[in-house]
Amino acid sequence: MRTIGVLGALLLFVEFVGAQTLDSAQVSAIDKNFWKTSLPRHELQWGVGCPLLEEFIIYGMGSDDLSGDFDRPHNWFDKEVYRGSRGTTLFNWSFSYLYRVCKFLWVGADVTYIGFYDVYYDKFTHQKAYINSDQLLTFMPKIRFSYLNRKYVTLYSGISCGIGWVIHSEKKEVNVVTNWAFQATAFGVKAGTSWFGFAEVGLGYKGFGVIGLGYHFNRQNRQLFKRNSL
């Protein structure tokens, strides 16, 4: 009887150890893929940035548009119109979509737009003659690396590269020039849950500095974000 009791105890111990091992493997598998339901998978961003780089790209260093050389004696008789002392800049507007491939890697694309508008006046009557515009539209596939992933805060860097179109309109004439477009984000931070705010510092067609609003959406973790927001 004692022998049977010892064998029974050993059998129970083996079953217990096996169950514990299985549970540990299951927990490990759950932990490995926990980000799929605890972190957002899809993201939309709307941002506005500094337009300084685009001015250099479109007009170049030392041009009239940057130097303020509007209506001086040397060009009084060049044309019958002159450009007003103030132009309108719409800043860099950007729209982005990103998909989280794994915990730290995102892929997606940026679409950006910026417009420069100048009013030209008749040199004799000083009445508005027409408006010239230079507009820049880009489409850039992108990769982003998030090196800090927390419940409310994410830190990241990334790079985008694609194509851009400079659309120059003067009176009724429109010219389109195609060139390469890029954006290198040295540092970015976003804070929030479903809705979040973000700020970025970088170089490219989105601007040196970018701020904006974004939204996370994912069917699997929608309820989780609702609970986290309470």
Backbone as numpy.savetxt, mean C-alpha at the origin, in Angstrom:
# Nx Ny Nz CAx CAy CAz Cx Cy Cz
-2.50 -63.27 40.18 -3.33 -62.07 40.18 -2.46 -60.82 40.18
-1.35 -60.87 40.96 -0.46 -59.71 41.02 0.14 -59.45 39.64
0.51 -60.57 38.94 1.10 -60.42 37.61 0.11 -59.79 36.64
-1.14 -60.26 36.72 -2.18 -59.69 35.83 -2.39 -58.22 36.13
-2.35 -57.86 37.40 -2.52 -56.46 37.79 -1.40 -55.59 37.25
-0.14 -56.11 37.33 1.00 -55.35 36.82 0.89 -55.17 35.32
0.54 -56.26 34.60 0.38 -56.16 33.14 -0.71 -55.17 32.76
-1.80 -55.20 33.53 -2.89 -54.25 33.25 -2.46 -52.82 33.44
-1.67 -52.59 34.51 -1.18 -51.24 34.76 -0.24 -50.78 33.65
0.63 -51.68 33.19 1.54 -51.33 32.10 0.77 -51.00 30.82
-0.30 -51.78 30.55 -1.10 -51.54 29.35 -1.77 -50.17 29.41
-2.30 -49.83 30.59 -2.93 -48.52 30.75 -1.90 -47.40 30.58
-0.68 -47.63 31.09 0.38 -46.61 30.98 0.76 -46.38 29.51
0.88 -47.51 28.76 1.24 -47.39 27.34 0.15 -46.63 26.58
-1.12 -46.94 26.86 -2.21 -46.25 26.19 -2.21 -44.76 26.54
-1.91 -44.45 27.81 -1.88 -43.06 28.25 -0.77 -42.29 27.55
0.43 -42.92 27.46 1.55 -42.26 26.78 1.25 -42.06 25.31
0.63 -43.05 24.67 0.27 -42.93 23.26 -0.73 -41.82 23.03
-1.71 -41.73 23.95 -2.70 -40.67 23.82 -2.06 -39.30 23.98
-1.14 -39.20 24.95 -0.45 -37.93 25.17 0.36 -37.55 23.96
1.06 -38.54 23.36 1.86 -38.26 22.16 0.99 -37.78 21.02
-0.17 -38.41 20.83 -1.09 -38.01 19.78 -1.61 -36.61 20.02
-1.95 -36.33 21.30 -2.45 -35.00 21.62 -1.39 -33.94 21.35
-0.14 -34.24 21.69 0.95 -33.29 21.45 1.13 -33.02 19.96
1.03 -34.08 19.14 1.16 -33.91 17.69 0.00 -33.06 17.15
-1.20 -33.32 17.66 -2.35 -32.54 17.21 -2.19 -31.07 17.61
-1.75 -30.84 18.84 -1.54 -29.46 19.30 -0.49 -28.77 18.46
0.59 -29.50 18.14 1.66 -28.92 17.32 1.14 -28.53 15.95
0.32 -29.42 15.36 -0.25 -29.12 14.04 -1.18 -27.92 14.10
-1.96 -27.82 15.18 -2.86 -26.69 15.35 -2.07 -25.39 15.49
-1.01 -25.42 16.33 -0.18 -24.23 16.54 0.48 -23.79 15.24
0.90 -24.75 14.43 1.60 -24.42 13.19 0.71 -23.67 12.22
-0.59 -24.01 12.21 -1.52 -23.39 11.28 -2.48 -22.43 11.96
-2.17 -22.04 13.19 -3.07 -21.17 13.95 -3.24 -19.82 13.27
-2.18 -19.33 12.58 -2.25 -18.01 11.94 -3.34 -17.95 10.88
-3.71 -19.13 10.30 -4.70 -19.13 9.23 -6.07 -18.66 9.69
-6.37 -18.86 10.97 -7.66 -18.42 11.49 -7.53 -17.28 12.49
-6.34 -17.05 13.03 -6.15 -15.99 14.02 -5.67 -14.69 13.41
-5.08 -14.74 12.19 -4.58 -13.55 11.52 -5.34 -13.33 10.22
-5.49 -12.08 9.79 -6.25 -11.79 8.56 -5.56 -12.34 7.32
-6.34 -12.76 6.33 -5.79 -13.31 5.09 -5.91 -12.33 3.93
-6.96 -11.50 3.93 -7.18 -10.54 2.85 -7.17 -9.12 3.42
-6.65 -8.19 2.61 -6.52 -6.82 3.11 -6.70 -5.81 1.97
-7.46 -4.75 2.26 -7.60 -3.61 1.35 -7.05 -2.37 2.03
-6.40 -1.50 1.25 -5.85 -0.26 1.79 -6.18 0.91 0.86
-6.50 2.05 1.47 -6.65 3.32 0.76 -5.69 4.31 1.42
-4.81 4.93 0.64 -3.80 5.81 1.23 -3.59 7.07 0.42
-2.95 8.06 1.07 -2.55 9.30 0.41 -1.11 9.59 0.80
-0.29 10.00 -0.19 1.14 10.18 0.07 1.68 11.49 -0.47
2.97 11.71 -0.18 3.68 12.91 -0.60 4.03 12.83 -2.09
3.75 13.89 -2.91 3.94 13.81 -4.36 5.27 14.33 -4.87
6.27 14.54 -4.01 7.50 15.19 -4.44 8.21 14.42 -5.55
8.34 13.10 -5.42 9.06 12.31 -6.43 8.39 12.42 -7.79
7.07 12.39 -7.83 6.37 12.45 -9.10 6.59 13.78 -9.81
6.76 14.87 -9.05 7.06 16.16 -9.67 8.38 16.11 -10.42
9.39 15.48 -9.81 10.69 15.33 -10.49 10.57 14.43 -11.72
9.77 13.36 -11.60 9.62 12.43 -12.71 8.96 13.11 -13.91
7.89 13.87 -13.65 7.13 14.48 -14.73 7.82 15.73 -15.27
8.32 16.60 -14.37 8.83 17.90 -14.80 10.34 18.00 -14.85
11.03 17.25 -13.99 12.49 17.30 -13.97 13.01 18.43 -13.11
14.25 18.28 -12.67 14.90 19.29 -11.84 15.14 20.57 -12.64
14.79 21.72 -12.05 15.07 23.01 -12.67 14.06 23.44 -13.70
12.97 22.71 -13.86 11.97 23.11 -14.84 11.15 24.27 -14.31
10.39 24.91 -15.19 9.55 26.03 -14.78 8.53 25.62 -13.73
8.04 24.39 -13.85 7.00 23.93 -12.93 7.51 23.81 -11.51
8.81 23.57 -11.33 9.37 23.44 -9.99 10.04 24.73 -9.53
10.58 25.51 -10.44 11.34 26.70 -10.05 10.48 27.92 -9.86
9.23 27.89 -10.31 8.35 29.04 -10.15 8.57 30.09 -11.21
9.15 29.74 -12.35 9.43 30.68 -13.43 8.16 30.83 -14.27
7.26 31.69 -13.82 5.94 31.75 -14.44 5.85 32.84 -15.52
5.92 34.07 -15.13 5.72 35.16 -16.09 6.81 36.20 -15.88
7.94 36.00 -16.54 9.10 36.87 -16.40 9.34 37.64 -17.69
10.12 38.73 -17.65 10.34 39.53 -18.87 10.86 38.75 -20.05
11.71 37.72 -19.82 12.28 37.01 -20.95 11.29 36.16 -21.70
10.13 35.88 -21.12 9.15 35.06 -21.84 7.83 35.78 -22.07
7.82 37.09 -21.91 6.58 37.83 -22.12 6.03 37.65 -23.53
6.91 37.56 -24.53 6.46 37.50 -25.91 6.59 36.09 -26.51
6.87 35.10 -25.67 6.97 33.72 -26.18 5.60 33.18 -26.56
4.62 33.39 -25.69 3.28 32.92 -25.92 2.28 34.01 -25.57
1.07 33.80 -25.96 0.02 34.77 -25.64 -0.63 34.47 -24.30
-0.13 33.43 -23.60 -0.66 33.07 -22.30 0.49 32.90 -21.31
0.17 32.91 -20.05 1.15 32.63 -19.00 0.50 31.73 -17.96
1.33 30.98 -17.28 0.82 30.05 -16.27 0.62 30.77 -14.95
-0.45 30.47 -14.28 -0.74 31.07 -12.99 0.29 30.69 -11.95
0.39 31.51 -10.93 1.41 31.29 -9.90 1.09 30.12 -9.00
-0.12 29.61 -9.07 -0.51 28.49 -8.22 -1.09 27.37 -9.05
-0.56 26.17 -8.83 -1.12 24.98 -9.46 -1.83 24.13 -8.43
-2.52 23.11 -8.91 -3.25 22.22 -8.02 -2.65 20.82 -8.11
-2.35 20.25 -6.96 -1.81 18.89 -6.87 -2.77 18.03 -6.06
-3.12 16.89 -6.59 -4.08 16.00 -5.91 -3.40 15.00 -4.99
-2.06 15.13 -4.80 -1.30 14.19 -3.98 -1.35 12.78 -4.57
-0.70 11.86 -3.91 -0.64 10.46 -4.37 -1.78 9.67 -3.74
-2.73 9.26 -4.53 -3.80 8.42 -4.03 -3.50 6.97 -4.43
-3.60 6.07 -3.48 -3.26 4.67 -3.74 -4.35 3.74 -3.22
-4.52 2.65 -3.95 -5.43 1.58 -3.55 -4.66 0.27 -3.65
-4.71 -0.54 -2.60 -3.92 -1.78 -2.54 -4.78 -2.95 -2.11
-4.46 -4.11 -2.67 -5.03 -5.37 -2.20 -3.88 -6.32 -1.90
-3.98 -7.04 -0.76 -2.94 -7.98 -0.36 -3.57 -9.27 0.14
-2.89 -10.39 -0.15 -3.31 -11.70 0.33 -2.15 -12.33 1.08
-2.44 -12.81 2.30 -1.41 -13.42 3.13 -1.18 -14.87 2.70
0.00 -15.14 2.13 0.36 -16.49 1.69 0.76 -17.36 2.86
1.56 -16.82 3.75 1.92 -17.48 5.00 2.00 -16.40 6.07
2.43 -16.77 7.26 2.35 -15.85 8.38 3.05 -14.53 8.12
4.21 -14.56 7.44 5.01 -13.34 7.27 5.01 -12.81 5.84
4.44 -13.53 4.86 4.54 -13.15 3.45 3.18 -12.82 2.86
3.11 -11.64 2.21 1.90 -11.19 1.52 2.22 -10.94 0.05
1.24 -11.14 -0.83 1.38 -10.77 -2.24 0.13 -9.98 -2.63
0.29 -9.07 -3.59 -0.85 -8.26 -4.00 -0.45 -7.27 -5.06
-1.11 -6.10 -5.07 -0.85 -5.10 -6.09 -1.26 -3.72 -5.58
-0.59 -2.68 -6.10 -0.90 -1.28 -5.83 -1.39 -0.62 -7.11
-2.39 0.22 -6.99 -2.80 1.12 -8.06 -2.71 2.54 -7.51
-1.97 3.42 -8.19 -1.79 4.78 -7.69 -2.21 5.80 -8.74
-2.56 7.00 -8.25 -2.94 8.10 -9.15 -2.48 9.42 -8.54
-1.98 10.29 -9.39 -1.65 11.64 -8.98 -1.89 12.58 -10.15
-2.37 13.79 -9.86 -2.65 14.74 -10.92 -2.11 16.13 -10.58
-1.52 16.79 -11.58 -1.05 18.17 -11.47 -1.84 19.01 -12.48
-2.43 20.09 -12.01 -3.27 20.93 -12.86 -2.80 22.39 -12.77
-2.63 23.02 -13.94 -2.19 24.41 -14.01 -3.15 25.22 -14.87
-3.48 26.42 -14.38 -4.36 27.32 -15.12 -3.51 28.31 -15.89
-3.81 28.49 -17.18 -3.11 29.45 -18.03 -4.03 30.64 -18.32
-3.45 31.85 -18.29 -4.20 33.08 -18.46 -3.73 33.85 -19.69
-4.63 34.58 -20.29 -4.30 35.46 -21.42 -3.42 36.60 -20.91
-2.30 36.89 -21.62 -1.36 37.90 -21.16 -1.89 39.33 -21.27
-2.92 39.51 -22.06 -3.43 40.86 -22.26 -4.68 41.12 -21.43
-5.56 40.14 -21.38 -6.81 40.32 -20.62 -6.72 39.73 -19.21
-5.75 38.85 -19.00 -5.57 38.16 -17.72 -6.77 37.29 -17.34
-7.53 36.90 -18.34 -8.63 35.98 -18.12 -8.13 34.54 -18.33
-8.79 33.60 -17.66 -8.39 32.19 -17.79 -8.57 31.72 -19.22
-7.51 31.15 -19.80 -7.56 30.66 -21.17 -7.86 29.17 -21.23
-7.12 28.37 -20.48 -7.34 26.93 -20.47 -6.59 26.32 -19.30
-6.76 25.03 -19.09 -6.10 24.29 -18.01 -5.26 23.18 -18.61
-4.00 23.11 -18.22 -3.13 21.99 -18.60 -3.06 21.01 -17.44
-2.89 19.73 -17.75 -2.79 18.73 -16.69 -1.74 17.69 -17.01
-1.12 17.18 -15.97 -0.23 16.02 -16.05 -0.71 15.03 -15.02
-1.07 13.84 -15.45 -1.59 12.82 -14.56 -0.74 11.55 -14.67
-0.54 10.92 -13.55 0.29 9.72 -13.50 -0.52 8.58 -12.89
-0.68 7.50 -13.64 -1.41 6.31 -13.19 -0.47 5.12 -13.23
-0.46 4.32 -12.17 0.44 3.17 -12.13 -0.29 1.91 -11.68
0.23 0.78 -12.10 -0.20 -0.54 -11.61 1.05 -1.33 -11.26
1.16 -1.76 -9.99 2.40 -2.39 -9.51 2.10 -3.64 -8.68
2.40 -4.84 -9.16 2.39 -6.02 -8.28 3.36 -5.82 -7.12
3.05 -6.41 -5.97 3.88 -6.14 -4.79 4.04 -7.38 -3.92
5.11 -7.33 -3.12 5.39 -8.34 -2.09 5.62 -7.60 -0.78
5.05 -8.12 0.29 5.22 -7.50 1.60 5.63 -8.55 2.62
6.55 -8.17 3.51 7.02 -9.04 4.59 6.62 -8.42 5.93
5.81 -9.12 6.70 5.40 -8.63 8.03 6.22 -9.37 9.08
7.11 -8.63 9.74 8.02 -9.26 10.71 7.53 -9.15 12.14
6.44 -8.46 12.38 5.79 -8.47 13.69 4.30 -8.61 13.46
3.73 -9.71 13.94 2.30 -10.00 13.74 1.64 -10.15 15.10
0.92 -9.13 15.51 0.24 -9.15 16.80 -1.25 -8.92 16.61
-1.98 -9.05 17.69 -3.44 -8.93 17.65 -3.88 -7.59 17.09
-3.23 -6.51 17.53 -3.64 -5.17 17.11 -2.61 -4.45 16.26
-1.36 -4.91 16.23 -0.28 -4.17 15.56 0.50 -5.10 14.63
0.85 -4.60 13.44 1.69 -5.31 12.49 2.77 -4.36 11.98
4.01 -4.83 11.94 5.11 -4.08 11.36 5.57 -4.80 10.09
5.90 -4.04 9.06 6.21 -4.68 7.78 7.09 -3.81 6.90
7.63 -4.43 5.85 8.36 -3.77 4.77 7.93 -4.44 3.47
8.22 -3.80 2.34 7.80 -4.41 1.08 8.34 -3.69 -0.14
8.06 -4.24 -1.28 8.49 -3.65 -2.55 7.44 -3.92 -3.63
7.23 -2.91 -4.48 6.29 -3.02 -5.61 7.02 -2.59 -6.88
6.68 -3.23 -7.99 7.29 -2.88 -9.26 6.30 -3.17 -10.38
6.11 -2.18 -11.27 5.15 -2.37 -12.34 5.30 -1.34 -13.43
4.18 -0.85 -13.93 4.18 0.05 -15.08 3.37 1.30 -14.76
3.77 2.43 -15.37 3.07 3.68 -15.15 2.81 4.41 -16.46
1.78 5.26 -16.45 1.42 6.05 -17.63 1.34 7.52 -17.24
2.14 8.36 -17.90 2.08 9.81 -17.71 1.20 10.37 -18.82
0.09 11.00 -18.44 -0.88 11.54 -19.39 -0.79 13.06 -19.36
-0.25 13.64 -20.42 -0.10 15.10 -20.51 -1.18 15.67 -21.42
-1.95 16.61 -20.88 -3.03 17.23 -21.63 -2.78 18.73 -21.73
-2.72 19.25 -22.97 -2.54 20.69 -23.20 -3.54 21.13 -24.25
-4.47 22.00 -23.83 -5.60 22.38 -24.67 -6.34 21.10 -25.09
-6.39 20.81 -26.37 -7.09 19.61 -26.83 -6.14 18.48 -27.19
-4.85 18.68 -26.97 -3.87 17.66 -27.31 -3.52 16.81 -26.08
-3.52 15.50 -26.28 -3.22 14.56 -25.18 -2.09 13.64 -25.61
-1.05 13.55 -24.78 0.07 12.65 -25.03 0.21 11.70 -23.85
0.51 10.43 -24.16 0.69 9.42 -23.11 2.08 8.81 -23.24
2.81 8.81 -22.13 4.15 8.22 -22.08 4.14 7.09 -21.06
4.69 5.95 -21.43 4.74 4.78 -20.55 6.13 4.64 -19.94
6.20 4.33 -18.66 7.49 4.10 -18.00 7.33 3.09 -16.88
8.45 2.73 -16.27 8.42 1.80 -15.14 7.99 2.53 -13.88
7.38 1.79 -12.97 6.94 2.35 -11.69 7.39 1.43 -10.57
7.67 2.01 -9.41 8.14 1.20 -8.28 7.74 1.88 -6.97
7.80 1.10 -5.91 7.62 1.60 -4.55 8.37 0.68 -3.61
9.31 1.23 -2.83 10.03 0.46 -1.82 9.61 0.99 -0.46
8.97 0.16 0.33 8.52 0.55 1.66 9.54 0.08 2.68
10.28 1.04 3.26 11.30 0.69 4.24 10.69 0.29 5.57
9.63 0.99 5.96 8.99 0.69 7.25 7.51 1.02 7.16
6.69 0.09 7.63 5.26 0.31 7.69 4.68 -0.23 8.98
3.64 0.43 9.46 2.96 -0.02 10.68 1.46 0.14 10.47
0.71 -0.85 10.92 -0.74 -0.75 10.90 -1.27 -1.19 12.25
-2.37 -0.56 12.68 -2.93 -0.83 14.00 -4.45 -0.88 13.90
-5.03 -1.92 14.48 -6.47 -2.08 14.46 -6.84 -3.55 14.30
-8.13 -3.83 14.13 -8.60 -5.20 13.93 -9.19 -5.32 12.53
-10.51 -5.33 12.41 -11.09 -5.38 11.06 -10.78 -4.10 10.29
-11.10 -2.95 10.87 -10.68 -1.66 10.32 -9.39 -1.24 10.99
-8.47 -0.67 10.24 -7.19 -0.27 10.82 -6.65 0.96 10.11
-5.76 1.65 10.80 -5.02 2.76 10.21 -3.59 2.32 9.95
-2.92 2.96 8.98 -1.55 2.58 8.69 -0.73 3.80 8.28
0.58 3.66 8.42 1.53 4.70 8.00 2.77 4.00 7.45
3.34 4.58 6.37 4.50 3.98 5.72 5.53 5.05 5.39
6.80 4.65 5.41 7.90 5.50 4.98 8.65 4.74 3.90
8.84 5.36 2.73 9.52 4.66 1.64 9.86 5.59 0.50
10.09 5.00 -0.66 10.47 5.76 -1.84 9.77 5.16 -3.05
9.08 6.00 -3.81 8.42 5.49 -4.99 7.16 6.26 -5.33
6.30 5.61 -6.10 5.14 6.28 -6.69 3.97 6.42 -5.73
4.03 5.78 -4.56 3.03 6.02 -3.54 3.39 7.22 -2.67
4.69 7.61 -2.70 5.13 8.76 -1.94 6.17 8.41 -0.89
6.87 9.44 -0.40 7.86 9.23 0.66 7.19 8.82 1.97
6.09 9.46 2.25 5.30 9.13 3.43 3.87 8.88 3.03
3.26 7.82 3.56 1.89 7.45 3.20 1.11 7.19 4.47
-0.10 7.71 4.54 -1.02 7.40 5.64 -2.35 6.99 5.03
-3.11 6.19 5.77 -4.39 5.79 5.21 -5.18 4.87 6.11
-6.20 4.28 5.51 -7.16 3.43 6.20 -7.24 2.10 5.47
-7.47 1.03 6.22 -7.56 -0.28 5.59 -8.62 -1.16 6.23
-8.89 -2.29 5.58 -9.90 -3.23 6.07 -9.43 -4.66 5.84
-9.53 -5.49 6.89 -9.24 -6.93 6.79 -10.54 -7.68 6.58
-10.52 -8.68 5.71 -11.70 -9.52 5.59 -11.26 -10.96 5.34
-11.97 -11.85 6.01 -11.68 -13.29 5.92 -12.83 -14.03 6.56
-13.49 -14.86 5.81 -14.66 -15.58 6.31 -14.33 -16.42 7.54
-13.14 -17.01 7.56 -12.78 -17.93 8.64 -12.58 -17.21 9.97
-12.12 -15.95 9.94 -11.84 -15.28 11.22 -12.71 -14.07 11.46
-13.84 -13.96 10.73 -14.70 -12.80 10.92 -15.24 -12.75 12.35
-15.69 -13.88 12.87 -16.23 -13.92 14.23 -15.13 -13.64 15.25
-13.90 -14.12 14.96 -12.78 -13.90 15.87 -12.52 -12.40 16.02
-12.52 -11.66 14.91 -12.27 -10.23 14.98 -13.41 -9.51 15.72
-14.63 -9.99 15.56 -15.72 -9.40 16.30 -15.51 -9.56 17.80
-15.05 -10.75 18.20 -14.81 -10.99 19.63 -13.66 -10.14 20.12
-12.61 -10.02 19.30 -11.46 -9.21 19.71 -11.79 -7.74 19.84
-12.82 -7.30 19.11 -13.17 -5.88 19.12 -14.02 -5.51 20.34
-14.55 -6.52 21.02 -15.40 -6.24 22.18 -14.57 -5.75 23.36
